[in-house]
């Protein structure tokens, strides 16, 4: 799923926690947002493996909610929602497409890495690929109630995320072609250390 979907999903989790504990609504919203974003910071460094931990984030969220319930504070609630957002993101990616350059082709058997079992989880493809119409619909479905309930800066974040989702979905099918042209033109002049950090899907497409 695309980053806006995960960001909005994290904010929705924070909003739900804030509805139960209004005094922590602000910190829960921020924690959910950043927790939802965190795993995708590995986009160019072992994507869906380096910072994606579907089992461990879930365990950390479960543990973190104990002090959040017993001794609620901005810190305990924020940490619990942060881990919940990261866990939800990591688990949700297993229900999307694979890691291939064109995930709508369904050729990859890698969705997200399970460090606990030391293996890749096979993509379920309930959401066919990041930026698919289904993914966009999910983003907009999450954005609608958030934009109605929130105001100020949080509402701007929601609206901006929804706008990015629409734009990304509109160009998603063209991005692999653009990437292949760029890689083909830049690969001969890129330093070896830079090439070594490029995702395998780009290098495999260039070698074909």
N, C-alpha and C positions, 0 to 999 in steps of 0.2 A: 504494500500500500504506500501511497505517496506521503511525504512528510506533513503536508497540511492536514491530512486525515488523522495522523497520529497526534499532531499538536492539538487539534480540536477534540480528539478523544480524551487526551489528558486533561484538557480544560473541563470537559463534561464530567469527568471523575471528580475533579476538584469542586465543581459546582454542586455535585451530589453530596459530597462531604460537608460543604458549606451550608447546605440546606439543613443538615442534621445538627451542625455546630456553627451557627451563624457568626460567632465571635472569631472563628478561624477561617472564614470564607475567603478572605484575601490571600492568606498564605497558602491555603489549599489550592486555590485557582492557579497561583504562580507555580507551586510545586508540581501540580498535575501537568501544566504546560511544559515545564523543563524536563520532567520525567518522561513525557511523551516524545520529546525531541531527542533526548540523550542517545538512544541506541543508534540513530542514523548519523551520528558524528563519525562513525567508522566507514562512511560511504566510500572513501578512497584508501582505506587501510584495513582490508579484510572485511568487506561489507557483509553484514548479518552474521558475523562471527566474533569480531574483536570486541564489540560493545553490546552484542545481543546475547542475553542470558535468560531464556524463557523459564528455566527451572530455578536458577539462583535468585533472580529478581523476585520471582513469586514467593520463594521462601523468605527472602529479606522483607518483603512487604508484609507477610503474615507475622513475622517476628516483630516488625516495627509497629504494627497496629496494637500490640499488647500494651506498651507504655502509652500509646496515643489514647487508648481507651481508659487505662487506669490512672494516668497522670497527664491529661490533655494539656498541651501548651502549643505555642506556635512552632516550636522546634520538633516536638514529637509528632504532631499532626502533619507538619510539612514533610518530614522525612518519610512517614508512612505513605502519604499520597505520592511523593516523588517515586518511591520504589514501585508503587502500584501502577503508576503511569508507565514506567520503564518495562515492567512485567507485561502489562497489557499490550504495549507496542511489540515486544519480542514474541509473545504468543500469537498475536494477530497476524504477524508476517507469515506464520505457518499456514494460514488460511488464504494467502494470496498466491501470486505466481512465483516462478523460480528466478534464478540469478542470471539467466541468459540475456544477451543483448536485446533480443526481441522476445520477451516473455510470453507474448500472445501465441507464439509457435509451440509452447509447451514442451520444449526439448530438455529442460534442466530438471534434475531430481533433487536440487538443493533449494530449500526455502530459507531455513534459518538453522544455525548450528546449535546443537544440544551439548553443552560442555559436560553435563552430568553423565550422559551416556556416551560421550565422545563419538558422535555421529551427526550427520545432517538429517534434518527432518524433511520429509518429502512434501512438496507444496500441494495443498488441497485444492487450490485454485477456485475457492468459493468466490473470491474477487479475482478475476482472471489475471490482472496485472496492475501494477501501479500506474495510475492515470487512466484506467479503463472507465467506461461509462458507469459501471457499478461502483468503482472507487469514488468517482466524482459525486455520485448520488449519496454515498455514505458521508462524504465531507459536508455536503450541503444540508443533509439531514441533521448532522451534529451542529452545524453552524446556526441553523434556524432558531432553535430554542435559546442558544447561548446569546445570540444577537438581540433577542427579545428581553431577556432577563438582565443582561449586563449593560453597563453604561460606561462612559468615559473611555480611558485607555484600553481596558479589556475588550470593549466592544470593537474598537478600532483593530485590535489584534485579530479578533474573530473575522471581521469583514475583510481584512487584508489576507488572512489565511484562505478564506473562501475564494477571493479573487485570484490568488496564486494557484489554487486548485483548478479553477476554470481554465486559466491560461495554460497550465501544465497539461491538463487533459486534452486541450485543443491541439497542442504540438507534439504530444507524446509519441505518436507513430512516426514522426519525422526525425526525432532525435537520434536514433541509431544510424541513419544515413549521414547526418551531420557529423556524428562522432567518427564514423569510418573515414570520411573525407579528411577531417582534422588529423586523425591518427596517421593516415597515409602520408600526409604532407609534413607532419612534424616529427614522425618517428626517426627519420634519418639524421635529424639535427639535435634531437633530445639527448641529454647526458644519460649514460647508462643507469645512474642511480635513480633518475626520474622514471625511466622506462621500467625499471624493476618494481616501481610502486604503482604502476598502472594496473587497474583491475584486469584479471585474466580474460574477461569477456571481450574487452577491446582488442587485446593482443590476438586472441583466437580468431576474431572476425577479420583482422588484418592478414593473418597467415593463410586464410582460406582462398 
